[in-house]
Amino acid sequence: MGWSKDDEPGARKGYHHGNLREALIRAALNLIGEKGPAGFTFADAARAAGVSSAAPYRHFRDRDALMADIAKRGFELFRDALQKAWSGGKPNPYVAFEAVGRAFLAFARTEPAHYSAMFEAGVPLDSAPGLQQAADEAFAVLRSAADALTAHMPRDSRPPAMMMSLHIWSMAHGIASLFARGDAGRRRLPMPPEELLEAAILVYLRGLGITDSK
């Protein structure tokens, strides 16, 4: 069922139930990019989408629900990017792991608004159906990579895969947040962030006795 009239004078007409949700999400992503995840209100998102301040409640109970939906979608895109880079550990786990690191930074650069919603907006992972699962599935790519990287090591000297995953996630997130994002929060760095992360991972893995065996 369509609708074309909003409650506030001057609001644009022509939105339908089928695309209002997407229009609000696009508007919120633009606002996150311009003002940060805390720099706008629910009414601002409605105004940017060209609808009345009451219209968003047809799809989201409040601003937090809108942000949670954006974070969920972000984690789903993030998961897909990491899985594609990992490519089942091909051509070998070490090389594939480096590709995952590059994909991590590339996502922060190409999807800065999603990245902010995921990691900087303070959205609780249990605040929306599927959000926790999407975040867990993204992290699981690193967990799988850690398992593959240590599979050849003696079991009694093998580092815990969860610990490795958290360490690598923390390094990648720190570099992404500071140097690889595609918005005003990016700091200057006298080298590509990919090189910084690659060096950090190399030092870390060598410290654990893991090298590129190819």
C-alpha positions in Angstrom: 0.0 0.0 0.0 1.5 3.4 -1.0 1.4 6.7 0.7 2.4 10.1 -0.5 1.5 12.7 2.1 3.5 13.6 5.2 2.6 15.3 8.4 5.0 18.2 8.1 4.7 21.1 5.5 7.5 21.0 3.0 8.3 17.3 3.3 9.0 15.6 -0.1 6.3 13.3 -1.4 6.4 10.0 -3.3 7.9 7.5 -0.8 6.2 4.2 -0.4 6.3 1.6 2.4 8.6 -0.5 0.2 11.4 2.0 0.1 11.0 4.3 3.2 13.2 2.0 5.3 16.0 2.1 2.7 15.6 5.8 2.3 16.0 6.3 6.1 19.1 4.0 6.2 20.7 5.9 3.3 20.0 9.2 5.0 21.4 8.0 8.3 24.6 6.7 6.6 25.1 10.1 5.0 24.6 11.8 8.3 27.0 9.5 10.0 29.6 10.4 7.4 29.0 14.1 7.8 28.5 14.4 11.6 29.5 11.1 13.2 27.3 8.5 14.7 26.2 10.7 17.6 25.8 13.9 15.6 22.2 13.7 14.5 18.7 12.9 15.8 16.0 10.6 14.6 14.2 13.7 13.3 17.3 14.7 11.4 17.4 11.4 9.6 13.7 11.7 8.7 14.3 15.2 7.4 17.3 14.1 5.3 15.1 11.3 3.9 12.5 13.9 3.0 9.7 12.5 5.2 7.9 13.6 8.3 9.3 13.1 11.8 6.6 10.6 12.5 7.2 8.5 9.3 10.3 6.6 10.6 8.3 5.0 13.4 6.6 2.9 10.7 9.9 0.9 10.5 12.0 1.7 13.6 10.9 2.2 17.1 13.6 4.9 17.7 17.0 6.1 16.6 18.8 3.3 18.4 16.8 0.8 16.4 17.8 2.5 13.2 21.5 2.5 14.2 21.3 -1.1 15.2 20.0 -2.0 11.7 22.8 -0.1 10.1 25.3 -1.8 12.3 23.9 -5.2 11.5 24.1 -4.5 7.8 27.6 -3.3 8.2 28.7 -6.5 9.9 27.1 -8.5 7.2 29.0 -6.6 4.5 32.1 -6.9 6.6 31.7 -10.6 7.1 31.3 -11.1 3.3 34.4 -9.0 2.6 36.5 -11.0 5.0 35.2 -14.3 3.8 35.9 -13.4 0.2 39.5 -12.4 1.2 40.0 -15.5 3.2 38.8 -17.7 0.2 39.0 -20.9 2.3 42.6 -20.3 3.1 43.8 -20.3 -0.5 46.5 -20.3 -1.9 47.7 -21.0 1.6 46.6 -19.8 5.1 49.5 -17.3 5.5 48.9 -15.5 2.2 45.1 -15.7 2.7 45.5 -14.2 6.2 47.3 -11.2 4.8 44.5 -10.8 2.3 42.0 -10.7 5.3 44.0 -7.9 6.9 43.9 -5.9 3.7 40.2 -6.5 3.4 39.7 -5.3 7.0 41.3 -2.0 6.1 39.6 -1.7 2.8 36.2 -2.0 4.5 37.0 0.8 6.9 38.1 3.0 4.0 35.2 2.3 1.6 32.4 1.9 4.2 33.3 4.5 6.9 29.7 5.2 8.0 29.0 1.5 8.4 32.3 1.1 10.3 31.4 3.9 12.6 27.9 2.4 13.3 29.5 -1.0 14.0 32.3 0.1 16.3 31.8 3.7 17.5 28.1 4.2 18.0 27.9 2.2 21.2 25.2 -0.1 19.7 24.7 -3.1 22.0 25.1 -6.3 20.0 21.9 -7.7 21.6 19.8 -4.7 20.6 18.5 -6.1 17.3 17.7 -9.5 15.9 20.7 -10.9 14.0 23.1 -8.2 15.1 25.1 -10.4 17.4 25.1 -13.2 14.9 26.4 -11.0 12.1 29.2 -9.7 14.4 30.1 -13.2 15.5 30.2 -14.4 11.9 32.6 -11.7 10.9 34.9 -12.5 13.8 34.6 -16.2 13.0 36.6 -15.6 9.8 39.6 -14.5 11.8 39.0 -17.5 14.1 39.0 -19.9 11.2 42.2 -18.3 9.9 43.9 -18.6 13.2 43.0 -22.3 13.4 44.4 -22.9 9.9 47.6 -21.0 10.7 48.3 -23.1 13.7 47.1 -26.4 12.5 50.6 -27.6 11.7 52.0 -26.7 15.2 52.3 -29.3 18.0 49.1 -29.2 20.1 50.9 -28.5 23.4 52.6 -25.4 22.0 49.8 -24.2 19.8 48.5 -20.7 20.8 44.8 -20.5 21.5 43.0 -19.5 18.3 40.6 -17.2 20.3 43.5 -15.3 21.7 45.2 -15.0 18.3 41.9 -13.8 16.7 41.4 -11.1 19.4 45.0 -9.9 19.1 44.8 -9.6 15.3 41.3 -8.1 15.4 42.6 -5.5 17.9 45.6 -4.6 15.7 43.6 -4.4 12.5 40.8 -2.3 14.2 43.3 0.1 15.7 45.1 0.7 12.4 41.8 0.9 10.6 40.3 3.4 13.0 43.3 5.7 13.0 44.8 5.5 9.5 42.6 3.6 7.1 39.1 5.1 7.4 37.6 7.1 4.6 36.4 10.1 6.7 37.7 13.0 8.7 38.8 10.8 11.5 41.7 9.5 9.5 45.2 10.4 10.8 48.2 11.0 8.6 50.7 8.1 8.2 54.0 8.2 6.3 53.3 4.7 4.9 50.2 2.9 3.6 48.2 1.5 6.5 48.3 -1.9 4.7 52.1 -2.0 5.1 51.8 -1.0 8.8 49.3 -3.9 9.4 51.3 -6.4 7.4 54.4 -5.5 9.4 52.5 -5.8 12.7 51.0 -9.2 11.7 54.4 -10.4 10.6 56.1 -9.6 13.9 53.2 -11.1 15.8 53.1 -14.3 13.9 56.8 -14.8 13.9 56.7 -14.3 17.7 54.4 -17.3 17.8 56.6 -19.3 15.5 54.4 -19.0 12.5 56.0 -18.2 9.2 55.0 -18.3 5.5 55.7 -21.9 4.5 54.0 -21.6 1.1 
